[in-house]
Amino acid sequence: MSGTVSLDVSGAVAFVTLSHPGKFNAMSRAMWHALRAVFESVQQDCALRAVLVRGEGGHFCAGGDISEYAAFRFDEASLRDFHEREVWGGLQAMLACDLPIIAQIEGNCMGAGVEIASCCDLRLASDTARFGAPIARLGFPMAPREAALVIRAVGELTAREMLLSAAVLGAAELKQRGFLNQVVPAADLQGAADACLDRIRPLAPQATRLNKQTFRALSPVLAHEMAADLVANAYDYAPSAEHREGVTAFIDKRSPQFSD
């Protein structure tokens, strides 16, 4: 099973659920396509007032589905297509959504999970949630558009810590640093999410959508406005030995051996 991104609507709220059993809801390529389709559908539904994004089985999203990586990551063209079209297509659909998006985060929120959470307007987490982007252990960097998105949401200091030292941070720390709006005991997370939705539902829907459009217009240098040369050269590392070693070692369940 390659995982799913499901959409359920109840009480003018769209519930978007990430599900990839056995992989802590790691994002497969099929899931990135589904994420885009779901949010494009949500954007067209004028009856909706809010979106709640959550993971299944006690986790938000543990990153990307690394078991798929060997099939495409070592070719520059296919790697570029993956990040620029598949991943960014899903994230951009979230960013373009005019509804308030709430992230309900528990368990692992790593890599792709941090990127998805960064697209949300409000972020609620259980006190046991863990955050990071330790992809340096896999031998590759974060794609430029995705890095710009994460830096804007978590702050440059935290992004550097996650990407350059593979730090994994707890919810309390991320709340203190301004990434999370609220941290509650795991047993209270659903109640906190419900209370947040109850505050949003009665608000003026047109004003809410206009506010979202204003936030987008006022955002500093959005990811799609990045320097063309940075994006153009971003995937040159695809065939490198370091990249291949990091991904292969993870799949083989061994420690990678990176040389100078």
BABA-371803 format. One record per residue (C-alpha): x, y, z; residue number from 1. Coordinates in steps of 0.25 Angstrom, whole numbers, plus 5000, padded with zeros to 4 digits. Each point is the difference from the previous one (the first is absolute). Example, Ala and Ser with C-alpha at 12.3 -4.5 7.8 and 13.67 -1.06 7.14 Angstrom:
<recs>
<rec c1="5049" c2="4982" c3="5031" i="1"/>
<rec c1="5006" c2="5014" c3="4998" i="2"/>
</recs>
This chain:
<recs>
<rec c1="5000" c2="5000" c3="5000" i="1"/>
<rec c1="5006" c2="5014" c3="4996" i="2"/>
<rec c1="4992" c2="5008" c3="5010" i="3"/>
<rec c1="4988" c2="5009" c3="4999" i="4"/>
<rec c1="4996" c2="5014" c3="5002" i="5"/>
<rec c1="4985" c2="5000" c3="5003" i="6"/>
<rec c1="4989" c2="5011" c3="5001" i="7"/>
<rec c1="4988" c2="5000" c3="5009" i="8"/>
<rec c1="4991" c2="5011" c3="5002" i="9"/>
<rec c1="4991" c2="5003" c3="5012" i="10"/>
<rec c1="4994" c2="5012" c3="5006" i="11"/>
<rec c1="5006" c2="5009" c3="4989" i="12"/>
<rec c1="5014" c2="4995" c3="5004" i="13"/>
<rec c1="5009" c2="4992" c3="4990" i="14"/>
<rec c1="5008" c2="4989" c3="5008" i="15"/>
<rec c1="5012" c2="4996" c3="4992" i="16"/>
<rec c1="5007" c2="4988" c3="5005" i="17"/>
<rec c1="5014" c2="4995" c3="4997" i="18"/>
<rec c1="5000" c2="4984" c3="5000" i="19"/>
<rec c1="5012" c2="4991" c3="4997" i="20"/>
<rec c1="4999" c2="4988" c3="5010" i="21"/>
<rec c1="5013" c2="4995" c3="5005" i="22"/>
<rec c1="5008" c2="5012" c3="4995" i="23"/>
<rec c1="4995" c2="5011" c3="5010" i="24"/>
<rec c1="4992" c2="5006" c3="4988" i="25"/>
<rec c1="5013" c2="5003" c3="4992" i="26"/>
<rec c1="4996" c2="5007" c3="4987" i="27"/>
<rec c1="5001" c2="4991" c3="4988" i="28"/>
<rec c1="5000" c2="5006" c3="4986" i="29"/>
<rec c1="4985" c2="4996" c3="4999" i="30"/>
<rec c1="4997" c2="5007" c3="5012" i="31"/>
<rec c1="5006" c2="5013" c3="4995" i="32"/>
<rec c1="4991" c2="4999" c3="4988" i="33"/>
<rec c1="4988" c2="4998" c3="5009" i="34"/>
<rec c1="5004" c2="5011" c3="5009" i="35"/>
<rec c1="4999" c2="5010" c3="4988" i="36"/>
<rec c1="4987" c2="4994" c3="4995" i="37"/>
<rec c1="4994" c2="5001" c3="5014" i="38"/>
<rec c1="5003" c2="5015" c3="5002" i="39"/>
<rec c1="4996" c2="5004" c3="4986" i="40"/>
<rec c1="4987" c2="4994" c3="5003" i="41"/>
<rec c1="4999" c2="5006" c3="5014" i="42"/>
<rec c1="5003" c2="5014" c3="4994" i="43"/>
<rec c1="4988" c2="4999" c3="4990" i="44"/>
<rec c1="4990" c2="4996" c3="5011" i="45"/>
<rec c1="4994" c2="5013" c3="5005" i="46"/>
<rec c1="4992" c2="4994" c3="5011" i="47"/>
<rec c1="5012" c2="4996" c3="5008" i="48"/>
<rec c1="5005" c2="5009" c3="5011" i="49"/>
<rec c1="5013" c2="4993" c3="5005" i="50"/>
<rec c1="5010" c2="4988" c3="4997" i="51"/>
<rec c1="5006" c2="4991" c3="5010" i="52"/>
<rec c1="5012" c2="4992" c3="4996" i="53"/>
<rec c1="5004" c2="4988" c3="5009" i="54"/>
<rec c1="5007" c2="4987" c3="4999" i="55"/>
<rec c1="4995" c2="4986" c3="5003" i="56"/>
<rec c1="5004" c2="4990" c3="5011" i="57"/>
<rec c1="5007" c2="5010" c3="5010" i="58"/>
<rec c1="5010" c2="5007" c3="4990" i="59"/>
<rec c1="4999" c2="5012" c3="4991" i="60"/>
<rec c1="5010" c2="4997" c3="4989" i="61"/>
<rec c1="5014" c2="4994" c3="5001" i="62"/>
<rec c1="5005" c2="5006" c3="4987" i="63"/>
<rec c1="5001" c2="4994" c3="4987" i="64"/>
<rec c1="4999" c2="4985" c3="4996" i="65"/>
<rec c1="5014" c2="4997" c3="4998" i="66"/>
<rec c1="4998" c2="4986" c3="4995" i="67"/>
<rec c1="4996" c2="5007" c3="4987" i="68"/>
<rec c1="5012" c2="5008" c3="4999" i="69"/>
<rec c1="5010" c2="4991" c3="4993" i="70"/>
<rec c1="4990" c2="4999" c3="4988" i="71"/>
<rec c1="5002" c2="5015" c3="4996" i="72"/>
<rec c1="5009" c2="5008" c3="5009" i="73"/>
<rec c1="5013" c2="4997" c3="4993" i="74"/>
<rec c1="4996" c2="5007" c3="4987" i="75"/>
<rec c1="5000" c2="5015" c3="5000" i="76"/>
<rec c1="4988" c2="5001" c3="4991" i="77"/>
<rec c1="4991" c2="4991" c3="5007" i="78"/>
<rec c1="5005" c2="5006" c3="5014" i="79"/>
<rec c1="4996" c2="5014" c3="4995" i="80"/>
<rec c1="4987" c2="4995" c3="4995" i="81"/>
<rec c1="4997" c2="4994" c3="5014" i="82"/>
<rec c1="5003" c2="5012" c3="5008" i="83"/>
<rec c1="4995" c2="5011" c3="4990" i="84"/>
<rec c1="4988" c2="4994" c3="4995" i="85"/>
<rec c1="4995" c2="4989" c3="5010" i="86"/>
<rec c1="5004" c2="5005" c3="5013" i="87"/>
<rec c1="4999" c2="5015" c3="4997" i="88"/>
<rec c1="4987" c2="4997" c3="4993" i="89"/>
<rec c1="4994" c2="4995" c3="5013" i="90"/>
<rec c1="5006" c2="5011" c3="5009" i="91"/>
<rec c1="4996" c2="5011" c3="4991" i="92"/>
<rec c1="4986" c2="4995" c3="4999" i="93"/>
<rec c1="5000" c2="5001" c3="5016" i="94"/>
<rec c1="5006" c2="5014" c3="4999" i="95"/>
<rec c1="4990" c2="5005" c3="4990" i="96"/>
<rec c1="4988" c2="4995" c3="5008" i="97"/>
<rec c1="4991" c2="5012" c3="5005" i="98"/>
<rec c1="4995" c2="4992" c3="5012" i="99"/>
<rec c1="5007" c2="5000" c3="5014" i="100"/>
<rec c1="5008" c2="4987" c3="5001" i="101"/>
<rec c1="5002" c2="4994" c3="5014" i="102"/>
<rec c1="5011" c2="4990" c3="5002" i="103"/>
<rec c1="4997" c2="4989" c3="5011" i="104"/>
<rec c1="5014" c2="4995" c3="5003" i="105"/>
<rec c1="5004" c2="4987" c3="5008" i="106"/>
<rec c1="5011" c2="4991" c3="5000" i="107"/>
<rec c1="5010" c2="5001" c3="4988" i="108"/>
<rec c1="5000" c2="5013" c3="4992" i="109"/>
<rec c1="5013" c2="4999" c3="4992" i="110"/>
<rec c1="5005" c2="5005" c3="4986" i="111"/>
<rec c1="4987" c2="5000" c3="4991" i="112"/>
<rec c1="4992" c2="5001" c3="5013" i="113"/>
<rec c1="5006" c2="5013" c3="5004" i="114"/>
<rec c1="4998" c2="5005" c3="4986" i="115"/>
<rec c1="4985" c2="4997" c3="5000" i="116"/>
<rec c1="4999" c2="5006" c3="5014" i="117"/>
<rec c1="5007" c2="5012" c3="4995" i="118"/>
<rec c1="4989" c2="5002" c3="4990" i="119"/>
<rec c1="4989" c2="5001" c3="5011" i="120"/>
<rec c1="4995" c2="5013" c3="5007" i="121"/>
<rec c1="4999" c2="4994" c3="5014" i="122"/>
<rec c1="5008" c2="4989" c3="5006" i="123"/>
<rec c1="4996" c2="4992" c3="5012" i="124"/>
<rec c1="5008" c2="4988" c3="5006" i="125"/>
<rec c1="5000" c2="4990" c3="5010" i="126"/>
<rec c1="5012" c2="5001" c3="5010" i="127"/>
<rec c1="5006" c2="4987" c3="4995" i="128"/>
<rec c1="5001" c2="5005" c3="4986" i="129"/>
<rec c1="5014" c2="5000" c3="4994" i="130"/>
<rec c1="5005" c2="5010" c3="4989" i="131"/>
<rec c1="5012" c2="4999" c3="4990" i="132"/>
<rec c1="5006" c2="4999" c3="4986" i="133"/>
<rec c1="5012" c2="4991" c3="5002" i="134"/>
<rec c1="5002" c2="4997" c3="4985" i="135"/>
<rec c1="5015" c2="5003" c3="5001" i="136"/>
<rec c1="5000" c2="4986" c3="5005" i="137"/>
<rec c1="4995" c2="4996" c3="4987" i="138"/>
<rec c1="5010" c2="5007" c3="4991" i="139"/>
<rec c1="4991" c2="5011" c3="4994" i="140"/>
<rec c1="4996" c2="5014" c3="5003" i="141"/>
<rec c1="4986" c2="5006" c3="5001" i="142"/>
<rec c1="4995" c2="5005" c3="4987" i="143"/>
<rec c1="5000" c2="5016" c3="4999" i="144"/>
<rec c1="4986" c2="5003" c3="4999" i="145"/>
<rec c1="4997" c2="4990" c3="5012" i="146"/>
<rec c1="5011" c2="5006" c3="5008" i="147"/>
<rec c1="4995" c2="5014" c3="4998" i="148"/>
<rec c1="4986" c2="4996" c3="5005" i="149"/>
<rec c1="5006" c2="4993" c3="5012" i="150"/>
<rec c1="5009" c2="5012" c3="5003" i="151"/>
<rec c1="4989" c2="5010" c3="5000" i="152"/>
<rec c1="4991" c2="4991" c3="5009" i="153"/>
<rec c1="5011" c2="4995" c3="5010" i="154"/>
<rec c1="5010" c2="5011" c3="5000" i="155"/>
<rec c1="5014" c2="5000" c3="4994" i="156"/>
<rec c1="5007" c2="4996" c3="5013" i="157"/>
<rec c1="4991" c2="4988" c3="5002" i="158"/>
<rec c1="5001" c2="4996" c3="4985" i="159"/>
<rec c1="5015" c2="5000" c3="5001" i="160"/>
<rec c1="4999" c2="4991" c3="5012" i="161"/>
<rec c1="4991" c2="4990" c3="4993" i="162"/>
<rec c1="5008" c2="5000" c3="4987" i="163"/>
<rec c1="5014" c2="5002" c3="5004" i="164"/>
<rec c1="5001" c2="4991" c3="5013" i="165"/>
<rec c1="4988" c2="4991" c3="4998" i="166"/>
<rec c1="4994" c2="5005" c3="5013" i="167"/>
<rec c1="4986" c2="4994" c3="5004" i="168"/>
<rec c1="4993" c2="5010" c3="5009" i="169"/>
<rec c1="4988" c2="4998" c3="5009" i="170"/>
<rec c1="4987" c2="5007" c3="5000" i="171"/>
<rec c1="5002" c2="5009" c3="5012" i="172"/>
<rec c1="5013" c2="5005" c3="4993" i="173"/>
<rec c1="4993" c2="5003" c3="4987" i="174"/>
<rec c1="4989" c2="5007" c3="5008" i="175"/>
<rec c1="5010" c2="5009" c3="5006" i="176"/>
<rec c1="5006" c2="5003" c3="4987" i="177"/>
<rec c1="4987" c2="5004" c3="4994" i="178"/>
<rec c1="4997" c2="4988" c3="4990" i="179"/>
<rec c1="4988" c2="4995" c3="5009" i="180"/>
<rec c1="4988" c2="5007" c3="5005" i="181"/>
<rec c1="4997" c2="4990" c3="5010" i="182"/>
<rec c1="5005" c2="4988" c3="5007" i="183"/>
<rec c1="4991" c2="4991" c3="5008" i="184"/>
<rec c1="5001" c2="4986" c3="5006" i="185"/>
<rec c1="4998" c2="4989" c3="4990" i="186"/>
<rec c1="4986" c2="4997" c3="5006" i="187"/>
<rec c1="4996" c2="5014" c3="4998" i="188"/>
<rec c1="5004" c2="5003" c3="4986" i="189"/>
<rec c1="4987" c2="4996" c3="4993" i="190"/>
<rec c1="4992" c2="5009" c3="5010" i="191"/>
<rec c1="5010" c2="5011" c3="4997" i="192"/>
<rec c1="4998" c2="4999" c3="4985" i="193"/>
<rec c1="4985" c2="4999" c3="5001" i="194"/>
<rec c1="5000" c2="5013" c3="5009" i="195"/>
<rec c1="5008" c2="5007" c3="4989" i="196"/>
<rec c1="4990" c2="4996" c3="4989" i="197"/>
<rec c1="4989" c2="5005" c3="5009" i="198"/>
<rec c1="5006" c2="5013" c3="5001" i="199"/>
<rec c1="5002" c2="5001" c3="4985" i="200"/>
<rec c1="4987" c2="4995" c3="4995" i="201"/>
<rec c1="4991" c2="5012" c3="5003" i="202"/>
<rec c1="5010" c2="5010" c3="4995" i="203"/>
<rec c1="4997" c2="5008" c3="4987" i="204"/>
<rec c1="5004" c2="4990" c3="4988" i="205"/>
<rec c1="5003" c2="5012" c3="4990" i="206"/>
<rec c1="5008" c2="5007" c3="5010" i="207"/>
<rec c1="5008" c2="4988" c3="5003" i="208"/>
<rec c1="5003" c2="4997" c3="4986" i="209"/>
<rec c1="5004" c2="5014" c3="4997" i="210"/>
<rec c1="5009" c2="4999" c3="5012" i="211"/>
<rec c1="5007" c2="4988" c3="4995" i="212"/>
<rec c1="5002" c2="5007" c3="4986" i="213"/>
<rec c1="5006" c2="5012" c3="5008" i="214"/>
<rec c1="5010" c2="4992" c3="5007" i="215"/>
<rec c1="5004" c2="4994" c3="4987" i="216"/>
<rec c1="5002" c2="5013" c3="4994" i="217"/>
<rec c1="5008" c2="5006" c3="5011" i="218"/>
<rec c1="5009" c2="4987" c3="5003" i="219"/>
<rec c1="5015" c2="5004" c3="4998" i="220"/>
<rec c1="5006" c2="4994" c3="4987" i="221"/>
<rec c1="4991" c2="4987" c3="4998" i="222"/>
<rec c1="5007" c2="4988" c3="4996" i="223"/>
<rec c1="4996" c2="5001" c3="4985" i="224"/>
<rec c1="5007" c2="5013" c3="4999" i="225"/>
<rec c1="5013" c2="4994" c3="5003" i="226"/>
<rec c1="5013" c2="5002" c3="4992" i="227"/>
<rec c1="4999" c2="4992" c3="4987" i="228"/>
<rec c1="5014" c2="4996" c3="5000" i="229"/>
<rec c1="4999" c2="4994" c3="5014" i="230"/>
<rec c1="4988" c2="4991" c3="4996" i="231"/>
<rec c1="5007" c2="4997" c3="4987" i="232"/>
<rec c1="5012" c2="4994" c3="5007" i="233"/>
<rec c1="4993" c2="4994" c3="5012" i="234"/>
<rec c1="5000" c2="4986" c3="4995" i="235"/>
<rec c1="5014" c2="4998" c3="4994" i="236"/>
<rec c1="5003" c2="4991" c3="5012" i="237"/>
<rec c1="4991" c2="4989" c3="4995" i="238"/>
<rec c1="5010" c2="4990" c3="4995" i="239"/>
<rec c1="5010" c2="5003" c3="5011" i="240"/>
<rec c1="5006" c2="4988" c3="5008" i="241"/>
<rec c1="4996" c2="5007" c3="5013" i="242"/>
<rec c1="4986" c2="5001" c3="4996" i="243"/>
<rec c1="5000" c2="4986" c3="4996" i="244"/>
<rec c1="5007" c2="4995" c3="5012" i="245"/>
<rec c1="4990" c2="5007" c3="5010" i="246"/>
<rec c1="4987" c2="4995" c3="4993" i="247"/>
<rec c1="5006" c2="4986" c3="4998" i="248"/>
<rec c1="5005" c2="4999" c3="5014" i="249"/>
<rec c1="4986" c2="5004" c3="5006" i="250"/>
<rec c1="4993" c2="4989" c3="4991" i="251"/>
<rec c1="5011" c2="4990" c3="5004" i="252"/>
<rec c1="4998" c2="5004" c3="5015" i="253"/>
<rec c1="5014" c2="5003" c3="5002" i="254"/>
<rec c1="5008" c2="5013" c3="5004" i="255"/>
<rec c1="5005" c2="5008" c3="4988" i="256"/>
<rec c1="5015" c2="5001" c3="4997" i="257"/>
<rec c1="5002" c2="5014" c3="4995" i="258"/>
<rec c1="5014" c2="5004" c3="4995" i="259"/>
<rec c1="5006" c2="5013" c3="4996" i="260"/>
</recs>
